[in-house]
Amino acid sequence: MAALRRLGRSLLRPGPAAEAGGRRGVRALRRSPVRVLPPQKERRAAAEERQSPQEPPSPPPPAVERSSAGAGLWYEKAAPGDRRLGKVVTITKSKKFRDHHGKVLLEGHRLIKDALEAGAVLQTLFFSTVGHLKELPEAELKRANLVKVKFEDIKSWSDLVTPQGLIGIFSKPNHTKLSYPAAQLTCSLPLLLICDNIHDPGNLGTILRSAAGAGCEKVLLTKGCVDPWEPKVLRAGMGAHFRLPIVTNLDWESVPSNLPAGVRVCVADNKDPGAQAETVSLPRGASGTGSAPGNLKPHVKSKPEAAPKRKDEEGAASVCVPELTAQYYYENWTQSPVAVVIGGETHGLSPDALHLAASTGGKRLVIPVVPGVDSLNSAIAAGIVLFEGKRQLLQRHKQEDERQKFPIVG
């Protein structure tokens, strides 16, 4: 019996291989399960979701009935802490952004209304009271994103002393696609303005306003002028941007192609009428180049070496500009059509402007001032010369009409 027991125990005892497998199974059961981790970005997003409560979806914008027309406009009410207004105002004040994204900022009821009536595309309108919407064209508002914000928010971001509670973000207008007022087109004269290196925003805005008031056909801005869509230029222009074409960022090679055939280009200057010629210093080898189409001859030779040069007292290379006849601005200088060049505040007229004037038979127009007084502000000078040009053109047209009505019989 004892032998049988020992035999049974030996049969029931596991072998070495079984004991090893059993131990591995026990260790496997004791191990914790392996955790599969998601990528780092997903883990970070999951942690943020656990920390911040889930925000409910925003309700749809309510409808606002316009009592004057009986139609509805949709608008969105900005929530507390909404930073869209501040962000868009900040970036649209940057020229780099305006050029890259093609957006401009307009503020105030009159400027926004003029832009909408001219066909400018409104993207977003920030307003403080619903009453502001009733004063603007309804059809254009329906295609835009309307956002109602607090007046304090507009006031904090506004450049105006007394904000009106309206800020519009527009697509950058193209002068070829705008529709100008019929009254402006009716009173338009064959009078053009060329701005040469106007750097001050307030001056350029005032010049554009004077050009619109005088009935100019077009305004050309050469490279070096301040951006006409700068907020300060827009504010000083008082809607002139949407009353006449403004062609920007032109080099002197392309200026003649933007002028009508047979044009005479004159320059506004503060030199004494007795001064017939002047030498302007330029960097060595620098010279404007280009050719003029049609009736305009090339106003600068294509090779810089061909231009007569000399050295001034400081040894700098200089280029001699052509002689221009000088006369007072109130003497007769207009013909149909005529263009006037206004120089910048710092450097005055560029040599390219003088070459263009010489190639078209233009003159220097002098505004006399009391001896010892500095030259006039460029905006003031532009206003004086443009309105004198308007007076002379209207007088010329009146005389031509009288000659046609009462022809002289020989």
C-alpha positions, 0 to 999 in steps of 0.5 A: 500500500505504501508503495502504491501511494508513492507511485500515485504521488509520483504520477500526480507530481508535474514534471519540470516543463510543466512547473516552468509553464505554470510559473510563467502563467502565474507571472502573466496573471500578475502582470498589469495590462499594457496601456496603448498611448495615443500620439502626443497631439491627441493626448494633449487635446484629450487633456484640454477637453477634460480640463475645459467644459464642453461649450454648447453650440452657438444659436443661429443669429436672430432676424431683425425686421427693418421697419423702413423697407419691411425686409429682414437682415440677419446679424450676429451679436458679439459675445463678451470677450469677442476679439474679432473687432480688435484683431481685424482692426489691427491687421487692416492697419498694416499695408503688408496685410492690405496688399497680401489679403486685399482688405481695407478698413472704412469707418464712419457712415458717409465713407461706408455709404459712398463705398457701397454706392460705388460698388465696393464689396463689403465683407464684415460690418461692425455696428453698435446700434441697429439704427445704423443699418437703416441708413445704408443700402439694404441689398449690399448689407444682405451679402455681408456679415453683420456683427453687433458690438458694444459702442465702447468696443468700437470707441476703443479701436476707433481712430476718430475723435467722435466715433460713429459706431460703424466699422466696415471691412471691404475687399480692396477696391479696384478703380476699374470696377467702381461706379462713380457718381453721375454728378462727378462724371458730368462735371469731369474735366480733361484735367489729370493729377500726378502725385510724385512721392507724396509721403504724408497721409494727411496731405495725400488725402487732402490732395485727393479731395481737392482733385475730386472737387476740381473735377479731375478726370483721374489721379496717378500715384507714383511709387513712393507715395503713401498707400491711399488706403491708409486709414489717415488718407481715407479720413482726409479724403472724405470719400474722394476715393469713390468719386474718381479713379485713383491709379496707384503704385506706378513707375515712371515708365508706365505713367505715359500709358495712363495719360490721354493722347495729346496731353501736356504735363506741367509741374507745380514749382516754387522756383522763380519764373526767371529760373530756366534750368536746374541740375538735380543730383542723383546716385551715380548711374541712376536715371529714369527709363522708359518710353511713352506710347502714341504722341509722347516721346521717351522722356528719359534716354534708355542708357544712363550713360547718355544723360549729360552728367557733371559733378557737383561741389560734393563730388556726387554724380548729377544728371541735368534735367531739361529746361522748362519755361516758368510762369505764374500759375494764374497765367494761361497754361491749360489745353485739352487735356492737361496734367499737373505734377505735384511733388513731395514735401521733402524732395520735391519734383523728381527728375522723371517728372521734369523729363515727362513735362519737357517731352510734352511741352509742359511748363513750370507753374509758380505760386508766388509767395512773400520773400522769406516764406517757405514753399507751400504745403503740397496739399495747398499747392495742389488745390491752388493749381487744380482750381486755377486749371479748372477755371481756365478750362471752363473759360476756354470751353465757354469761348469755344462754344461762343465761337461755334454759336457766332462764327466770324464771317470773313 
